[in-house]
Amino acid sequence: MQKIIDKIAQELAVASQQVNAGVELLDEGATVPFIARYRKEKTGGLDDIQLRTLEERLGYLRELEDRRGVVLKSIEEQGKLTDELKKDIIGADTKTRLEDLYFPYQPKRRTKAQIAREAGLEPLALALLENQALDPEAEAKAYVDADKGVEDTKAALDGARQILMERFAEDAGLIGKLRDYLWENGVIKSTVIGGKEKEASKFSDYSEYDEAISKIPSHRALALFRGRNEGLLNVELVVDEDVQGTSPCELTIARQVGVEDKGRPADGWLRDTVRWAWKVKIFTHLDLELKMRLRESAEEEAIRVFGSNLKDLLLAAPAGHLGIIGLDPGLRTGVKVAVVDTTGKVVDTATIYPHAPRKQWDESISLLAALAKKHGTQLVSIGNGTASRETDRLALELIKRHPELKLQKLVVSEAGASVYSASELASSELPDLDVSLRGAVSIARRLQDPLAELVKIDPKSIGVGQYQHDVNQVRLARTLDNVVEDCVNSVGVDVNTASPALLGQVSGLNKTLADNIVQFRNENGAFKNRKQLLKVQRLGEKTFEQAAGFLRITNGDNPLDASSVHPEAYPVVERILAVADKPISDVIGDQGLLRKLQPGQFTDEQFGIPTVTDIINELEKPGRDPRGEFKTATFQEGVEEISDLKSDMVLEGVVTNVTNFGAFVDVGVHQDGLVHISAMSDKFIKDPREVVKAGDLVKVKVMEVDLERRRIGLSMRLADRSDELQLSTRSSRPAPSRQKPKTKKQSQQKQNGTMAAAFANALKR
């Protein structure tokens, strides 16, 4: 175990004692948010990101150790475990290296090489390999034996070749070299399968495509694999060959096993053996493995991007305790209306028909005005689906006709609202409300508090990922659950108003305990203090320790219960109050007093300077919300459809999704536009998240509009000009080619996609 701890410590660049403390706490059942927030003294201040990495690597390395034990036992039982092999196995630091070493000893079906050994052909194979001056045909005559299935010299040499091919393919050191070479020098090439050109139009960027395998971005890799899985693309791994058609990998094998071309009798036969070993056994295996490696790394990156976008969306600034009218736009079926009060409670609903075919425009405005006046609402939240711009125009007219209402409007993402509407949770929360109206409630509430509402929806339905349906769903779900948990606990939860879905994400709690908390408050009224949580069914001391600091009770018996100060640390606050000689009500918010305090004078064996410092900071502003200031975007009037966009038009929009290649921005035309990474900043950036995140308000310039493919090219560099873009597009578009795949260097220079090429050329200028 110490070996695992030391390795993780080295990877995280922290002390082994810190990792050991983190491992102990995780093994005891503590959650990452709890450890990061309330056990800083034990871990030396490891943050949530370091702890998540620790947790993931701990699982991997423990699995590696378990597998190592199985491998050692298996080889030992076969009587083949040498001291050197044991040393190599113990030193294997990855699962791939361990499996390479185990491969020759794995129980496997009866191979051609095994059959050849049983026929007594191994001495022939080894003799020809060790002494290439021998004549293969002459040597093989001595091994012809019809009773053993060796009918002639050809059969004898074929069997000997199978033995050597298997021997080469099971050399762990050789396979490692070839794997590294292919990863650094191999090229992925894709072409459309013959006769599928029409169906493959959506993969037109990959109809004749090649790129170094180690350089392919995750979104392109996942697109390639999707095209292959749909039976539309051939995806091959190729490597350069010389004019004789010899791969550098064959030369590597030959050098490793001592095969040279010196004109000796066995040289030609051995060269052919090396070629067959490479093409039939080794490359076939490595081709599958490296494509899997590419897919796994692409999935890992896609999941990371999804998690980052989800975090930004969950931590978007809330509108706060305001009355809101939620509008779920529709045409023929009407616009669904839901009014929520300052606590998110539904106080009114309606359906209006302002658009075709009924066109009850004035009646709809009158009804909305009456609802706003009756309930004192301040905001109108509009879903961004079908008819959103028409409904946005309706809200604008409402504001103009009734300035006395002082309403503001904005369009929000309605992704997942329909999923929530039909869910079991929505049925229990809004049992008396029609399914069609529940979406409007969600649209209103997600503006009021995005985090509280979005946790009710499966993260995969929120629509902030790239190729989320193509990645490992188990790993995606685990990552997204971690993101939700971290976000919820970083903000904190009001135990008296939170839904079961939100409570279920609090450190230490689960669905059952969340339901029990809601049932307790329904039966006994609002919680007055945190100690009451211990009266909730099945909520014991251990759970209380994990959860209490993240649960807030406003207007309760103790002001500290509304803060992130953990109940176990209340004695520290008592010592602070004693020194200040003031009651808690006077100390809270007194920055002048609190900033004069020296944390060191309040420490003890349990609570050190990090925790005391956190407590003092919390007392300055209890329950502070880490989310940003609430802002709204204003879409330009008259720009409602993609056909309304004109080149060089400057618009305000909302970032809806950030990928590795750029950011998608909603400018109010029912189709997000792409700001390519090369058009996001005047300086070079590696990651679009250096510039924007999901939910940001940005100004963009329209650079290109493709009505047929419904693609919009945008730039955040407002000095860019679309005429330069179009010129560079024409000059940079590559001519069709039927040549064999480019070299690694050429592949790196190639730009895929008209828009990307144009942006890249503009950036160079």
Protein Blocks (a to p, Z undefined) as FASTA:
>chain_A
ZZmmmmmmmmnopafklmmmmmmmmmnopafklmmmmmmmmnnopafklmmmmmmmmmmm
mmmmmmmmmmmmmmmmnopacfklmmmmmmpcbfklmmmmmmmmgccdddfklmmmmnop
mmmmmmmmmmmmbcfklmmmmmgcfknopablmlmmmmmmmmmmmmmmmmmklmmmmmmm
mmmmgccdddddehilmmmmmmmmmmpgcddfklmcfklmmmmmmmmmnopaccdddddd
dfkopafklmmmmmmnopacehiaklmmmmmmmmmmmmmmmmmmmmmmmmmmmmmmmmmm
mmmmmmmmmmmmmmpccebjaddddddddfknopadddddfkopafbdcdddfbcfklpm
klmmmmmmmmmmmnopabdcddfbehklmmmmmmmmmmmmmmmnopacddddfehklmmm
mpmklmmmmmmbcfklmmmmmmmmmmmmmmlmmmmpcfklnopaghklmpcfklmmmmmm
mmmmmmmmmnopafklpcfklmmmgghiafklmmmmmmmmmmnopafbfklmmmpghiaf
klmmmmmmmpccehifblklmmmbdfklmmmmmmmmmmnopafklmnoplmlmmmpcfkl
mgcfklcfklmmmmmmmmmmghiafbdcdddddddehiabfklpcghiacddddfbdcfk
bccddehiopacdddfklmbfbdcfblklmbcehiacddddfbdcfknopacddfblkbc
fklmmmmmmmmpccddfbdcddfklmmmpcghjklmmmmmmmmZZ
